[in-house]
Amino acid sequence: MRAENRPLRLAAAALLLLAAAGCRQNMHDQNKVRPLAPNDFFADGQGARPLPAHTVARGDLREGSAGDSSAYSGLDAANKPVADLPFPVTRQVLLRGQERYNVFCSPCHGRVGDGLGMIVRRGYKQPSSYHVERLRNAPVGYFFNVMTEGFGVMPSYAPQVPVADRWAIAAYIRVLQYSQNARLADLPPADRQRVEQDLSQAARPGVVPRSSGAQGVQRPAGAAESEERPDPRKVP
């Protein structure tokens, strides 16, 4: 009985294999248009088709622009970087810019914008510091435009970073520049007086400035640091 059924089983298996191979080949040979490949279905023979008029790609709708594209390019009608953000700068905007900057920008530009990020230390081309005079004087739209279009070896970050986040990062870059190039004259009078007092105390030997947390603690004259911090290796 088994010997008689063996040819039938082999024939059934062969039919199943042929059917499976045929189905798989049909999937390979399905009718489709390959990107940028020729196609004789269209009169011009091109498979890639132009966009229909007034078509907007998903995620590219620019509501409220009213013909002004500066909010999406960072450039004005004269192709110059704009000086202001398209929305008010708030604490929330700056915090969002800091968070996005640390994620996308700091690996190259560093946390303080000095161009010494972690991958730069591992051999990647070093970008310019944000604290050079050229970039300190650059309009905020310049940074947005570079993030949008790329510059040099830096690629465009438009696919990864939405428009609002790019503007938030540009605002935070300005904060970094102020943090490393702040002037005492820019502070309000009360804050300026407090900083001047801290600076004068820091210049006096043996005094801890108030800004460090202590309230101007006077260290006894001639007291050494080693006297305040005994050596733990010495057993009493």
PLY file of the C-alpha trace (Angstrom):
ply
format ascii 1.0
element vertex 236
property float x
property float y
property float z
element edge 235
property int vertex1
property int vertex2
end_header
0.00 0.00 0.00
2.76 2.43 0.90
4.77 1.72 -2.29
1.70 2.25 -4.43
0.88 5.63 -2.79
4.43 6.98 -3.07
4.22 8.15 -6.72
0.91 9.85 -5.98
2.41 11.68 -3.06
5.42 12.80 -5.11
3.14 14.09 -7.84
1.05 16.03 -5.33
4.17 17.56 -3.79
5.44 18.58 -7.22
2.14 20.25 -8.02
2.23 22.16 -4.73
5.77 23.36 -5.43
4.81 24.51 -8.91
1.78 26.35 -7.55
3.84 28.05 -4.88
6.54 29.07 -7.37
3.90 30.44 -9.72
2.32 32.58 -7.00
5.69 33.99 -5.96
6.64 34.79 -9.55
3.35 36.59 -10.06
4.20 38.82 -7.11
7.56 39.64 -8.70
6.07 40.38 -12.09
3.15 42.52 -10.95
2.30 45.67 -12.89
3.90 48.68 -11.20
5.90 51.81 -11.95
9.46 51.77 -10.69
10.91 55.14 -9.57
12.50 57.05 -12.51
12.19 53.98 -14.77
10.78 54.25 -18.33
7.19 53.24 -18.82
5.36 52.89 -22.12
1.96 53.41 -20.50
2.38 57.20 -20.68
2.80 59.16 -23.90
6.12 60.68 -22.83
7.50 57.27 -21.81
8.39 58.44 -18.29
7.30 56.53 -15.23
7.85 59.46 -12.85
4.90 61.83 -13.18
4.79 65.56 -12.43
2.63 66.66 -9.52
-0.88 67.79 -10.45
-1.49 71.51 -10.15
-2.19 72.83 -6.61
-1.10 69.56 -5.03
0.41 69.83 -1.54
2.50 66.98 -0.17
1.48 65.58 3.17
3.05 67.66 5.93
4.01 70.55 3.61
0.85 72.64 3.94
1.95 76.20 4.77
-1.11 77.69 6.39
-1.16 81.40 7.09
1.89 82.21 4.98
-0.12 84.51 2.66
2.68 84.52 0.13
5.36 85.13 2.78
7.71 82.15 2.78
10.18 83.59 5.32
8.67 81.51 8.11
9.61 78.36 6.16
12.96 79.46 4.70
14.31 82.06 7.12
14.84 84.42 4.16
12.95 87.55 3.15
11.85 88.61 -0.32
15.39 89.83 -1.07
16.78 86.40 -0.13
18.36 87.81 3.04
18.05 86.19 6.51
15.25 87.66 8.60
16.03 89.28 11.93
13.05 88.05 13.96
11.21 84.84 14.69
7.72 84.46 13.18
6.25 84.02 16.68
6.92 85.45 20.17
9.91 84.09 22.07
8.75 82.68 25.39
10.37 80.59 28.08
8.60 77.52 26.70
10.03 78.19 23.24
13.57 78.49 24.62
13.22 75.33 26.70
11.97 73.46 23.65
14.86 74.86 21.63
17.34 73.75 24.26
15.94 70.23 24.32
15.95 69.90 20.52
19.38 71.51 20.25
20.86 69.01 22.69
19.38 66.15 20.65
20.16 67.20 17.08
22.88 69.89 17.27
25.12 69.30 20.28
26.81 66.15 18.87
28.65 68.47 16.43
28.29 71.98 17.85
28.74 71.11 21.53
26.45 71.93 24.43
27.70 75.54 24.60
28.01 76.04 20.83
31.81 76.02 20.69
31.93 73.50 17.81
33.56 70.82 19.95
30.83 68.20 20.05
31.46 64.55 20.73
31.66 63.38 17.11
34.00 66.28 16.29
36.35 64.94 18.94
36.23 61.64 17.07
37.34 63.08 13.75
34.30 64.74 12.15
34.89 68.15 10.55
34.66 70.88 13.17
31.95 73.50 12.58
32.45 77.18 13.35
31.86 78.26 16.91
28.65 80.21 17.42
30.71 82.71 19.40
32.83 84.07 16.57
31.94 87.62 15.56
30.50 86.61 12.18
27.88 84.32 13.73
27.18 86.56 16.73
26.17 89.25 14.24
24.23 86.89 11.95
20.42 87.34 11.91
18.42 84.56 13.53
16.99 83.62 10.14
20.46 82.56 9.04
20.54 79.69 11.53
17.04 78.60 10.54
18.00 78.62 6.86
21.14 76.55 7.48
19.11 73.98 9.40
16.59 73.92 6.55
18.92 73.75 3.55
22.20 72.53 5.05
25.61 74.14 4.73
28.96 72.58 3.79
29.16 69.08 5.25
26.08 69.70 7.38
22.99 68.14 5.75
19.48 69.55 5.87
17.63 68.77 9.09
14.23 69.71 7.68
13.10 66.05 7.49
13.94 65.44 11.16
13.11 68.79 12.77
9.74 70.52 12.16
9.55 74.22 11.30
8.56 75.39 14.80
11.38 73.40 16.40
13.92 74.84 13.95
12.91 78.34 14.99
13.07 77.33 18.66
16.61 76.01 18.13
17.59 79.25 16.37
16.29 81.23 19.37
18.23 79.00 21.77
21.43 79.51 19.73
21.04 83.21 20.43
20.76 82.38 24.14
24.00 80.40 23.95
25.70 83.36 22.31
24.53 85.68 25.05
25.66 83.23 27.73
29.24 83.23 26.44
29.45 86.88 25.42
27.30 88.72 27.95
28.18 92.28 28.89
27.76 93.70 32.39
26.25 96.86 30.95
23.34 94.82 29.52
22.05 93.92 33.00
19.45 95.95 34.90
21.01 98.25 37.53
20.07 96.06 40.52
21.46 92.89 38.92
24.55 94.74 37.74
25.29 95.97 41.27
24.94 92.45 42.71
27.28 90.99 40.09
29.83 93.75 40.66
29.79 93.00 44.38
30.31 89.29 43.70
33.20 90.06 41.36
34.86 92.35 43.88
34.53 89.71 46.62
35.92 87.05 44.32
38.99 89.21 43.77
39.68 89.33 47.55
41.71 86.36 48.84
39.96 84.08 51.29
36.40 85.18 50.41
33.81 82.91 48.77
31.50 84.93 46.46
27.81 84.99 47.28
26.96 83.69 43.83
28.61 80.37 44.67
26.05 79.70 47.38
27.88 80.96 50.48
27.19 84.48 51.78
30.69 85.92 51.61
32.26 83.60 54.19
35.56 84.97 55.42
38.33 82.41 55.75
40.81 83.05 58.58
43.98 84.70 57.38
46.74 82.22 56.76
44.42 79.22 56.97
45.30 76.62 54.37
42.88 74.39 52.55
44.63 71.33 53.91
43.80 72.47 57.44
40.09 72.52 56.66
40.17 69.19 54.82
42.19 66.64 56.83
43.88 63.86 54.90
41.66 60.75 55.24
44.70 58.51 54.84
46.05 59.66 58.20
44.69 57.64 61.10
44.36 59.64 64.36
0 1
1 2
2 3
3 4
4 5
5 6
6 7
7 8
8 9
9 10
10 11
11 12
12 13
13 14
14 15
15 16
16 17
17 18
18 19
19 20
20 21
21 22
22 23
23 24
24 25
25 26
26 27
27 28
28 29
29 30
30 31
31 32
32 33
33 34
34 35
35 36
36 37
37 38
38 39
39 40
40 41
41 42
42 43
43 44
44 45
45 46
46 47
47 48
48 49
49 50
50 51
51 52
52 53
53 54
54 55
55 56
56 57
57 58
58 59
59 60
60 61
61 62
62 63
63 64
64 65
65 66
66 67
67 68
68 69
69 70
70 71
71 72
72 73
73 74
74 75
75 76
76 77
77 78
78 79
79 80
80 81
81 82
82 83
83 84
84 85
85 86
86 87
87 88
88 89
89 90
90 91
91 92
92 93
93 94
94 95
95 96
96 97
97 98
98 99
99 100
100 101
101 102
102 103
103 104
104 105
105 106
106 107
107 108
108 109
109 110
110 111
111 112
112 113
113 114
114 115
115 116
116 117
117 118
118 119
119 120
120 121
121 122
122 123
123 124
124 125
125 126
126 127
127 128
128 129
129 130
130 131
131 132
132 133
133 134
134 135
135 136
136 137
137 138
138 139
139 140
140 141
141 142
142 143
143 144
144 145
145 146
146 147
147 148
148 149
149 150
150 151
151 152
152 153
153 154
154 155
155 156
156 157
157 158
158 159
159 160
160 161
161 162
162 163
163 164
164 165
165 166
166 167
167 168
168 169
169 170
170 171
171 172
172 173
173 174
174 175
175 176
176 177
177 178
178 179
179 180
180 181
181 182
182 183
183 184
184 185
185 186
186 187
187 188
188 189
189 190
190 191
191 192
192 193
193 194
194 195
195 196
196 197
197 198
198 199
199 200
200 201
201 202
202 203
203 204
204 205
205 206
206 207
207 208
208 209
209 210
210 211
211 212
212 213
213 214
214 215
215 216
216 217
217 218
218 219
219 220
220 221
221 222
222 223
223 224
224 225
225 226
226 227
227 228
228 229
229 230
230 231
231 232
232 233
233 234
234 235
